[in-house]
Structures are given as structure tokens and as C-alpha cells.
Amino acid sequence: MRIIAILYLLTLTLWGFEYTLQPVKLADKVYCFFGVSENITQQNAGNIVNTCFIQTKLGFVVIDSGPTYAYAEQAYTQMQKIKPLPVKYVIVTHDHDDHWQGNSFYKSKGALLIGPRTYEQNVIEGMETRMQRILGDTLYGKTKIVALDKIVDNNLTLTLAESTFQVKQLTNIAHTKGDLIVYLEKQNVLFAGDLVFNDRLTSLRDGSLLGSLEALQKIDSYHAKVIVGGHGHKTDTNATYALKSYLSQMKKEILEAQDNDIGMEEINKKVMMPNFTQMKLYNVLHKRNVLDAYKELEMMEDDE
């Protein structure tokens, strides 16, 4: 077993990790790479996230740069096979590190980096990221933290050649305190970042149950033909359904439990939601989500 591990590390050192990225075309000039519905491991090298790119006459716009420098470099190689164009902009949807650690590669190619205020507040040069800690130095490779070139506080309209990108923060807090969506009106495509999950559960650790439900309602109001979440393969008009159902049922069951004076120490025995046990990462995330939602809803009642 030790010999296999040594050979694995030697292979990574000599050749690097191969992400085998294959772009999926979702609309005219719109492509995405889809990650696996897992937690970050050395075996997947952080490839758990969806990242996308849009082709224009003047260059590409990337939505989330992925987990590492190597991931972004390999994504760029796939873009060049479609059309040898530069990457002009990278838009970061929020500050969780699986979404932006390819930034340094694109910066080296001259791209301008755009993202939320929370990136500036929470991403500090020289800090150890979750990705770095789990992957280790070999897989993390050339990945570096770089500053954004432009901060989006609320809304930004970005035009490149024939394409217009509407970048918006829908709520004060949802998955995080700085979630951005990107909407392409011409193609009727909406990139939702981690405001939308399917195939697996979300995490409420940095966000809000109520804010997430509000954001999902606003996303649905766009009536987009294609909705790309940060995790999961479903991209049709019903892409929000699974998460909306999960959070709505959780809210209902927790409020009923609170009305019956069930305390936090008992809430996970009450709000088990067995119809969602088939969702990936249920065993990892559900209990923590219930506790976080319980505290939020309890505070809401105290404020009334």
C-alpha cells in the first residue's frame, strides 16, 4: 500500500493531476465543466465544482475559475480547442475556495478578475485555504491567492463584444454574504453559483435558510431557460426545485418543532427528513444544516 502511495505521489510530481475536463455546451457560445458530487479529496483534486465559460468575438468570460491553478490551466486548454481567444474576464460568484483558486492562472494570462466584496474581506494573501490543507502542496501546485481587479457590491453590467453580462447580488445573505448571479439575457442563461445545488445537499454554515429561499424565488422569477448551479448536473428550468424543496421542508419542520418546545439538543432526532437521504452528502451536512437553521429561526422568533 505504501509503495502504491509513493508511486501515486511520484506520478503527480512528474505529470501533475489530470482533471479530464470536457466542456458541455448548454446554449449558444455557453459551455460548462461539471464537477463530481463529493467532498474535496486528494483523489478528485478539488474537482467538485461547476465552472463555465462564454465565448464572444473578443474573448472568453469565465464564471468561477475552479479549485486550483492546474484546473484553470486545463480548462483554458479546452477553451482554446473551441476558439483561440484570450480570457478577458473571470467572474467569481462567491468566496468559497473551490470556486476561485484558478484565479492566479487567468491573471497570468491577463484576465481581469471580478467578484463580491466578501472575497476582498475574507480572502487574504498568504492564508492557508481549505483546498490547500486537504490537497497538499503537490496537488495545490502553482495555486496562489490574487486580489480582484473589480469589486461588485450590488449590480454590475459588463459588455464584451456582442454579449452583455448582468452581475447581481440578490439578497444580503443566502449561501454566503456575497453571492453573485450572472445573467445572459440574450441566451436566457443564469449562472447561480452556490445559490443552486442539485444532486447533493448544500451547506448553511456561512449563510441563511431564509435568505437562500428568497434568493431561489428571485432566481425563478427570471424564468431562465438554463440555470447553472455551483454543484450538480441539472440545468433546466427546474434546477432550483431540489434545493427549494429541501429548505422549505426544513423550515416547516423546525418551526413546528419549536412550537412544540423541542430544543436544539433534540432537533436532529425530530427533523430527519428521510425523503432526502438519497441526496449525496446527506450524512455529512444535514445535521449541521438543521442546527444552523434552528438557530436562525429561533432568532427570528425572538425578534418578533
N, C-alpha and C positions, 0 to 999 in steps of 0.2 A: 504493500500500500504506500509506503514511504517513497519507494522508487517511482511509482506512478505519479505521486505528487511532485517529485523533483523534476520528472520529465515534463509534466504539465507546466511548471514554472519556467523551465528552460525554453519550451516552445513559445510561451508568451514573451519571454525576453527577446528571442530571436526574431519572431514574426509578428508579435502583437496579437490582440484579440480580434477575431473576425466576427463582426456583427451580422453578416449576411443580410444586409438591408436591401429590401426590394420595395420600390415605391409603388403605391396603389393609386391609380388615377380615380378621383372622386367626382370631378367636374372638369370643364374646360380649363386647362392650364393649372389645375389644382391637384396636388399629389400629397400623400402621407405615408409615413413609415409607422407601423403598428407594433408596439411592444408587447411582451408577454404579461399575462395577468398574475404576477408573482410579486413577492418582496424582492428587494435588491439582494443579490448574491454574487459571489465571485464567478459562479457558473454562467450567469446571464450578463455579467459585467454592467449591471445597471440598466439593461435594455428592457425597462418596464413601462416606458412612456411612449405616447404618440407624439410625433413631431411631423410638421408639414412644410411644404414649400409651394409657392405660387410663381409661375413663370410669367414675366412681362417682356415686352420688347427690349427693355433696357437692362433687365437682370432679374434675379430671383429675390423674393421676400420669404424669409424663413419664420415659421411660427414655432417657437421653442427649439433650442439648439441641442437638447439631449443631455445624456449623463456624463460624457467625457469628451476630451479633445479628439480621441480616436474615433468615437462615434460620429462626431461632426465631420471629420475628415472623410470618413467613408460615405456619409450622406452626401457630401459635396461631390464626391466621385460619381455617385449615381445621378446627381443633377446634371453634371457635365455630359453624361451619356445622352441625356434628353436634348440639351442645347448648351453649347459652350458659352455661358453667360456668367457674369460676376454675381455674387450675392451682395445686394445693395443694403438691405436692412434685415435685422433679426429682431423680432418682437417676442419678448418674454412675457408669458401670461401671469406668472406669479413667482414667489421667491423660494419655492421648494426645489431642492438642488438637483433632482432628476430632470428638471426642465431647462436648466440654463448652463450646465457646465461644459457645453461645447462652445460657449461664447468666445473663449480665447482663440480658438481656431478661426472662427469667422472674423474676429478682429484682426487677425494676422493677414486676412485676405482683403482688408479694407472696408468691411461692412460696418454700418452704424448700428449700434445696439440701443433698443428702446424697451422700456419696461416700467413697472409700477414703483411708486415711492417706497414701498416696503423692501424692494431689492436694495435700494440705497441705504435703508435703515438697518437691514438685517444681514446683508452680505458684506463681510468685512475682509479686506485683503489679508491673506496670511492665516485666516482661521481654518481649522480642520472641519471639513464638511462631512456629513453622514456618508456620502458616496466614497470619499477618500478613506474614511475609517473602515468601511466594510470591504472595499475592493483591494486596498493595499497599494503600495507605491507602484508596483509593476503594472497593474491594470489601470491605475489612475494616470500613469504616464505623464504626458506633457500638459495635462489639465491645469489651468491656473484660473484664479479669480480676477476678473477685469471689471472696471467700472462701466456703467451705462453711459451712452452719449446723450440720451434724452429721457427725461422722466415724464410719465403720464400720471397726472393727479386725478383727472376725471375723464376727459374726452380728448381724442386726437384724430384728425382726418389726415391721412397720408396718401399722397398720389404719386404713383410711379408709372410713367408711360400711360397706357390705356386703363390701368387698374387703380381703383380707389379703395382704401382700407379704412374702415371706421373702427377705431380702437376706443373701447369704453369700459369704465368700471360701473357695474350695475347696482351694487349695494356697498354699504360701508364695510361690511364683513360678511363673508359667506364661507368658502373653503379656507380663505385667509382674509387678512385685512386689505389686500391689494389685488384682488383677482381682476384680470382684464379679459374681455372678449374681443375678437376681431371679426368683423362682418364684411363680406364682399357682396354688396347689393346686386351687382351685375350678374354674378353667378348664383346668388341666393345661397351662399355658403357661410356658416357661422362656426368659428373656432372658439370653443368654450373653455379650453384649459381644464382644470380640475373642478370646475363647476358642474361638469357632467362626467359621471362614471357609468360604465356598464360592464358586464361580465364579472365584476368584482366589487367589493364594498369600498366606500370612501372612508376617510378618517376625519373626525371632527376636532382633532386635537388643537388646531390653530384657528378654528372657525366657529361657525354658528349654525345650529339646526334651523332656526327661524330665518336667518339671512340666506341660507342655502335654498330653502323653499321659495323665498322671494326671488332670488336670482333665477331659479328654474322657471318660475312663472314668467319672468321677463324674457328669458330665452325663448320660451314657447310663443310669446307674442310676436316674435319676428317671423314665424311661420316659414323658417328656412327649409329649403329642400334637403340640404345636407347639414348635419350638426356633428362636429368632431369633438369628442371629449378628450380629456387628458389620458384616459385609460379605458380600454375596451374597444371592440371592433364594430359595434353598432353605430351607424352614422346616418340613418334615415330620419324622417320627421318625428319618430317615436323614440329617439335616442335618449331623451330625458326620462322616459317612463319608469325604468327600473329604480333609479335613484329617488325620484319623486315619490314612488310608492313606498320605498323603504323608509324614508324620512317622515312621510305623512303618517304611516302606521306607528312608527316610534313615538312621534309627538302625541298621538291619540292615546296610546297605551300608557305612556308616562304620566300624562295629565290625569287619566283615570286612576292610576296607582297613587298619585299624590292626593287626589280627592278621597281616597280610601286610607290615607295616612300611612302608606308604605314608605319607609325611609330608604335612604341611599344604600344602607347595608343589605337591604333585601331586594333592591330594584332589579338586579340582574336575574334573580330567580323568577321574577314576575314578567319581565319584558324579554322573552327569549326569541320571539318571532320566528318560529320554526319554518315558515314558508320561505325564509331567506337563507336557510342553512346551506343550500346548494350554491350560493354565491361564493366565489373564491375569496379567501382571506376572512371569511366569517369568523372562524375560530380565533383569528389574530386580532380583529378590530372591533367586533360587535360589542363586547362587554365594555370596552373603553368608550365607545360611542354612546352607549346608554348612560354611563356615568356623566359624561360631558353634557349630554342633552338634559339629563335630570337637573344638574346644577344650573344650567341656563334657564330652564322653565321654572325652577324654584325661585330664581332671582326675579324673573318676570312677574310672578305672583306677588312677591314681596314689594315690588314697585307699584303695584296697583292699589 
